[in-house]
Amino acid sequence: MSILPRTFTATSLHGIDIVSPSGRKLGVLEDVAVGAASGKVLYVLIALDRPSEIGERLYAVPWETLSFDPATDRCVLNVPVETLREAPALPSPEAFAEPDPRLRYALSTHFGRYPDAA
């Protein structure tokens, strides 16, 4: 039985394991970014377990790249590790909160989507 209900809070997601489709643990869900105008979750911030393997430690990925595995209460990142490796890294969680449209545009185009209206 899953500990995650059908709806959940950002706090309940904090620390949930992020795994590859093969089940390899990549890191944990650190935070979520919600668009101010849309009210939708746009990105999740992932803290990687092995920063030296991929590069930097913090990455923001589009919400749509994740799926939940209710059997194990973890999130599956449905993009190749190489895509994550090449994504713009964040120096700190606070960097994502800065109003820098260039970062959001870089993230959106990297993951193959257009920037959402925040």
C-alpha positions as CSV (number, residue, x, y, z in Angstrom):
1,M,0.0,0.0,0.0
2,S,1.4,3.4,-1.0
3,I,2.0,6.1,1.7
4,L,1.3,8.7,-1.0
5,P,-2.3,9.7,-1.2
6,R,-4.0,10.7,-4.5
7,T,-3.3,14.3,-3.6
8,F,-0.3,15.4,-1.6
9,T,1.5,18.3,-0.3
10,A,5.0,19.5,-1.3
11,T,6.1,18.7,2.2
12,S,5.1,15.0,1.8
13,L,7.1,14.8,-1.4
14,H,10.3,16.2,0.1
15,G,12.9,13.4,0.4
16,I,11.0,11.0,-1.8
17,D,13.6,8.9,-3.8
18,I,14.1,9.7,-7.4
19,V,15.1,6.6,-9.5
20,S,15.9,5.8,-13.1
21,P,13.4,3.7,-15.1
22,S,15.7,0.7,-14.3
23,G,15.3,1.4,-10.6
24,R,18.7,2.9,-9.9
25,K,18.5,5.6,-7.2
26,L,19.6,9.0,-8.5
27,G,18.7,11.2,-5.6
28,V,15.8,12.7,-3.7
29,L,13.1,15.2,-4.4
30,E,14.3,18.4,-2.7
31,D,11.5,20.9,-3.6
32,V,8.8,21.9,-6.1
33,A,8.3,25.0,-8.2
34,V,4.8,26.3,-8.7
35,G,3.9,28.8,-11.4
36,A,2.5,32.0,-9.7
37,A,-0.1,32.6,-12.4
38,S,-1.0,29.1,-13.4
39,G,-0.9,27.5,-9.9
40,K,0.6,24.4,-11.5
41,V,3.7,22.5,-10.4
42,L,6.2,23.3,-13.2
43,Y,9.4,21.8,-12.0
44,V,10.9,19.6,-9.2
45,L,14.3,20.2,-7.8
46,I,16.3,17.0,-7.5
47,A,19.3,16.6,-5.1
48,L,21.5,13.9,-6.6
49,D,23.2,11.3,-4.4
50,R,26.4,11.1,-6.5
51,P,27.3,14.6,-7.6
52,S,30.6,13.6,-9.0
53,E,29.1,11.1,-11.3
54,I,26.8,13.5,-13.2
55,G,28.4,16.8,-12.3
56,E,26.6,19.3,-10.1
57,R,24.3,18.2,-7.3
58,L,21.0,20.1,-8.0
59,Y,18.9,19.9,-11.1
60,A,15.4,21.2,-11.9
61,V,13.4,18.9,-14.2
62,P,9.9,19.4,-15.6
63,W,7.1,17.9,-13.4
64,E,5.9,15.9,-16.4
65,T,9.2,13.9,-16.6
66,L,8.3,12.2,-13.3
67,S,5.9,9.3,-12.7
68,F,5.1,7.8,-9.3
69,D,5.6,4.1,-8.4
70,P,3.0,3.6,-5.8
71,A,4.3,0.1,-5.0
72,T,7.6,1.6,-3.7
73,D,6.6,5.2,-2.9
74,R,9.3,6.7,-5.2
75,C,9.4,8.9,-8.3
76,V,10.7,7.6,-11.6
77,L,12.6,10.1,-13.7
78,N,11.5,9.2,-17.3
79,V,14.4,10.8,-19.1
80,P,17.8,9.3,-19.9
81,V,20.6,10.0,-17.3
82,E,22.5,11.7,-20.2
83,T,19.7,14.2,-20.6
84,L,19.9,15.0,-16.9
85,R,23.7,15.2,-17.1
86,E,23.5,17.8,-19.9
87,A,20.8,19.9,-18.2
88,P,21.5,23.3,-16.7
89,A,22.7,22.7,-13.1
90,L,21.7,24.9,-10.1
91,P,24.4,26.2,-7.7
92,S,21.8,26.2,-4.8
93,P,18.1,25.8,-4.2
94,E,17.8,29.5,-3.9
95,A,19.0,30.0,-7.5
96,F,15.8,28.5,-8.8
97,A,13.7,31.0,-6.8
98,E,15.5,33.9,-8.5
99,P,13.3,35.6,-11.2
100,D,15.6,34.6,-14.1
101,P,13.6,33.8,-17.2
102,R,16.7,32.7,-19.0
103,L,17.1,29.7,-16.6
104,R,13.5,28.7,-17.1
105,Y,13.8,29.0,-20.8
106,A,17.0,26.9,-20.8
107,L,15.4,24.2,-18.7
108,S,12.2,24.1,-20.9
109,T,14.1,24.0,-24.1
110,H,16.6,21.4,-22.8
111,F,13.8,19.0,-21.9
112,G,11.9,19.6,-25.1
113,R,9.1,21.8,-24.1
114,Y,8.1,25.5,-24.3
115,P,8.2,27.6,-21.1
116,D,5.0,27.5,-19.2
117,A,3.3,30.7,-18.2
118,A,4.1,31.1,-14.6
